[in-house]
């Protein structure tokens, strides 16, 4: 009888310690949103700011990161979200990958994971690899492709 109580006390104590450690880790670990941004004069910094503007539903700011002239379709894509105040739709997250700079042109790979609820046997996460192409316009980098936000539809 004494052995089972001791064993139960040990297991309970171990669970308590694990819970405290988990809480401390959650409170002290910074979120990815807290990480500093790349400088705005780099292709990575422009892509970060573009994606953050899309996340924050600030589509008019996102449009400023696109290389002029934007065509009517692109403006309609961005403005449709701004005007409709669209809150529904899939959730998504993005992660920067490899970037390459050659003279006044650059590419930045971005992995976008789109979360859509599905049936119990369906994969609810679709992951896409998108390569953003940028060019230097004056002193600033601008996104030349892709200009539409197809992962949000």
C-alpha positions as CSV (number, residue, x, y, z in Angstrom):
1,X,0.0,0.0,0.0
2,X,2.8,2.4,0.9
3,X,4.6,1.7,-2.4
4,X,1.6,2.6,-4.5
5,X,1.2,5.9,-2.7
6,X,4.9,6.7,-3.2
7,X,4.6,5.8,-6.9
8,X,1.4,7.9,-7.2
9,X,3.1,10.8,-5.5
10,X,6.2,10.6,-7.7
11,X,4.1,10.5,-10.9
12,X,2.0,13.4,-9.7
13,X,5.1,15.4,-8.8
14,X,6.6,14.6,-12.2
15,X,3.4,15.8,-14.0
16,X,3.4,19.0,-11.9
17,X,7.1,19.8,-12.8
18,X,6.4,19.2,-16.5
19,X,3.4,21.5,-16.4
20,X,5.5,24.2,-14.7
21,X,8.3,23.8,-17.2
22,X,5.8,24.0,-20.1
23,X,4.3,27.2,-18.8
24,X,7.7,28.8,-18.3
25,X,8.7,27.9,-21.8
26,X,5.5,29.3,-23.3
27,X,5.9,32.6,-21.4
28,X,9.6,33.1,-22.1
29,X,9.8,31.9,-25.7
30,X,9.2,34.7,-28.2
31,X,6.8,34.2,-31.1
32,X,7.9,34.4,-34.7
33,X,6.0,37.7,-35.0
34,X,8.3,39.1,-32.3
35,X,11.4,38.5,-34.4
36,X,13.0,41.6,-36.0
37,X,12.3,42.2,-39.6
38,X,14.9,42.2,-42.3
39,X,16.0,45.7,-43.4
40,X,13.5,47.3,-45.8
41,X,16.2,47.8,-48.4
42,X,16.6,44.0,-48.9
43,X,14.4,41.7,-51.0
44,X,13.7,39.6,-47.8
45,X,12.5,42.7,-46.0
46,X,10.2,43.7,-48.8
47,X,8.7,40.2,-48.9
48,X,8.2,40.1,-45.1
49,X,6.5,43.5,-45.1
50,X,4.3,42.5,-48.1
51,X,3.2,39.3,-46.3
52,X,2.6,41.1,-43.0
53,X,0.5,43.7,-44.8
54,X,-1.6,40.9,-46.4
55,X,-1.9,39.2,-43.0
56,X,-3.0,42.5,-41.4
57,X,-5.5,43.0,-44.2
58,X,-3.8,46.3,-45.2
59,X,-4.0,45.6,-48.9
60,X,-3.3,49.2,-50.0
61,X,0.0,49.1,-48.2
62,X,0.7,45.7,-49.7
63,X,0.1,47.2,-53.2
64,X,3.0,49.7,-52.6
65,X,5.5,46.7,-52.6
66,X,4.5,45.7,-56.1
67,X,6.4,46.9,-59.1
68,X,4.6,49.5,-61.1
69,X,2.6,49.4,-63.2
70,X,0.3,47.0,-61.6
71,X,-2.3,45.7,-64.0
72,X,-6.1,46.0,-63.5
73,X,-6.4,42.4,-62.4
74,X,-3.8,42.8,-59.6
75,X,-5.4,46.0,-58.4
76,X,-8.8,44.2,-58.4
77,X,-7.4,41.3,-56.5
78,X,-6.0,43.5,-53.7
79,X,-8.9,45.9,-53.6
80,X,-11.5,43.2,-53.5
81,X,-10.2,42.1,-50.2
82,X,-9.9,45.7,-48.9
83,X,-13.4,46.7,-49.9
84,X,-15.2,43.5,-48.8
85,X,-13.5,43.4,-45.4
86,X,-13.3,39.7,-46.1
87,X,-12.7,37.8,-42.8
88,X,-13.7,34.4,-43.9
89,X,-11.6,32.1,-45.9
90,X,-8.7,29.8,-45.1
91,X,-6.0,30.5,-42.5
92,X,-2.5,30.5,-43.7
93,X,1.1,31.1,-42.7
94,X,4.3,31.9,-44.6
95,X,8.0,31.1,-44.1
96,X,10.9,32.7,-45.9
97,X,13.3,30.4,-47.7
98,X,16.3,30.8,-49.9
99,X,17.0,34.2,-51.5
100,X,19.2,35.1,-54.5
101,X,20.3,38.5,-55.6
102,X,21.9,39.2,-59.0
103,X,22.5,42.8,-59.9
104,X,19.1,44.5,-59.9
105,X,17.0,41.3,-59.7
106,X,16.3,39.0,-56.9
107,X,14.3,35.9,-56.0
108,X,12.9,34.9,-52.6
109,X,11.4,31.5,-52.0
110,X,8.4,31.5,-49.6
111,X,6.6,28.4,-48.3
112,X,2.9,29.1,-47.8
113,X,0.8,26.7,-45.7
114,X,-3.0,27.1,-46.2
115,X,-5.3,25.6,-43.6
116,X,-8.8,24.6,-44.8
117,X,-11.1,22.5,-42.7
118,X,-11.9,19.2,-44.4
119,X,-13.5,15.9,-43.7
120,X,-11.9,13.4,-41.3
121,X,-9.9,11.7,-44.0
122,X,-8.8,14.8,-45.9
123,X,-5.6,16.7,-45.5
124,X,-6.5,20.1,-44.1
125,X,-3.1,21.7,-44.8
126,X,-1.8,22.4,-48.3
127,X,1.7,23.6,-48.6
128,X,2.9,25.6,-51.6
129,X,6.4,26.8,-52.6
130,X,6.2,30.3,-54.2
131,X,9.1,32.1,-55.7
132,X,8.8,35.9,-55.6
133,X,10.7,37.8,-58.2
134,X,11.8,41.3,-57.4
135,X,13.6,44.1,-59.3
136,X,15.3,47.2,-58.0
137,X,13.4,50.3,-58.9
138,X,15.5,53.3,-57.9
139,X,16.8,52.4,-54.4
140,X,13.8,50.2,-53.5
141,X,13.1,46.5,-54.2
142,X,9.6,45.9,-55.8
143,X,7.8,42.6,-56.4
144,X,7.4,41.8,-60.1
145,X,5.8,38.3,-59.8
146,X,3.5,36.8,-58.6
147,X,1.2,39.7,-58.2
148,X,-2.0,37.9,-57.3
149,X,-2.9,36.4,-54.0
150,X,-4.2,33.1,-55.1
151,X,-3.4,31.4,-51.8
152,X,-6.0,33.4,-50.1
153,X,-8.9,32.3,-52.3
